[in-house]
Amino acid sequence: MKKHNYSAGPCILPQEVFEKSAQAILDFNHSGLSILEISHRSKDFVAVMEEARALVLELLGLEGKGYQALFLQGGASLEFLMVPYNLMNINGKAAYLDTGTWANNAIKEAKLFGETVIVASSKDQNYNHIPVDYTIPEDADYFHCTSNNTIFGTQMKSFPKTNVPVVCDMSSDIFSRTLDFTQFDLIYAGAQKNMGAAGATLVVVKEEILGKTGRTIPSILDYQKHIKAESMYNTPSVFAVYTCLLTLQWLKKQGGIAAIEKINEAKANLLYSEIDRNTLFKGTSAVADRSFMNATFLLENPELQESFDKMWKEAGISGITGHRSVGGYRASMYNALPMESVQVLVDVMREFESVFSDQSQLAQ
Ligand SMILES: *Cc1c(COP(=O)(O)O)cnc(C)c1O
């Protein structure tokens, strides 16, 4: 039986993406060849890459606005260093908002390239909220933020207005909600959380911000070289890019980002209402900053963990154990997770309360 998959990433994808990619491994486009054995320069794969890149810009509303979409490799983690390599001037500086583990990893890499100003951090409260009221230095080469903090379950609901280029790690909430994407100059995201199989990294960059640092950039790390080569500078992750195309086509059929956003909101509201209502659970992040993708929550009485774990596993739920730095539980509700799966989790939480609420009170 198919599990209710709450994994934080790699994670659930639409069932039709699994089916179509399985088919393409056996026979791609009725070519008599597997997608795993064709040249990335073949007509059929060039068409996949072109459509995937175009669909990204179309779905984000960035067509004809000076942006390029690239499918690279190395994960979001390689972007942590490609961003400063391509955007930080020699003797320049960059501004970072520290909202969690991934933001911190990005900062670590930027420090190798120049001065890194941390405009604000919520580290002293274990990243349970998004800092407000900070100033971005006017002379920074760019400002970097993380739209959704996968581990801590917080999400930026708005983004600062600034004259410096804005770079955003959207690994865990890209294509999940409508935003004015023109406010960003560079967006990057590992594919494996809302877009496709692990192995591809999406970069969407406004071309005019590139080529200004005076640095000599190794070819494979140079966004301009990848743009020139139409995202085929070297062999791309053919299969992962194909799964991204299938997911983007699925998303377009659903009605695009605006349609999926409504469903994502309904899913998140259902689960957070139960976390707030249920006497045995509590949320870990500030209510105003709660992530609609990754809901983090704890048991009021940790001694009941074994009993709760047994109950959700029996209900066919998979992957809700929290990250070790937060503990408790994390339910990742990416685009492809059906509402029905959230209902199953909420039903388990209610059932758990009806069985254990007496014991919980005794223990307190
Ligand atoms: C998962 C994640 C990363 C790391 O992605 P990789 O593709 O494994 O390098 C970076 N940032 C965020 C916000 C993430 O959720």
The ligand as an ORCA input file, in Angstrom:
! r2SCAN-3c Opt
* xyz 0 1
  C      17.494     20.769      1.724
  C      17.907     22.181      1.710
  C      19.187     22.577      1.289
  C      20.253     21.598      0.899
  O      19.982     21.102     -0.351
  P      20.991     20.112     -1.110
  O      20.332     20.020     -2.449
  O      21.015     18.839     -0.344
  O      22.322     20.742     -1.160
  C      19.466     23.929      1.271
  N      18.549     24.842      1.642
  C      17.314     24.496      2.049
  C      16.337     25.563      2.450
  C      16.959     23.158      2.101
  O      15.728     22.810      2.506
*
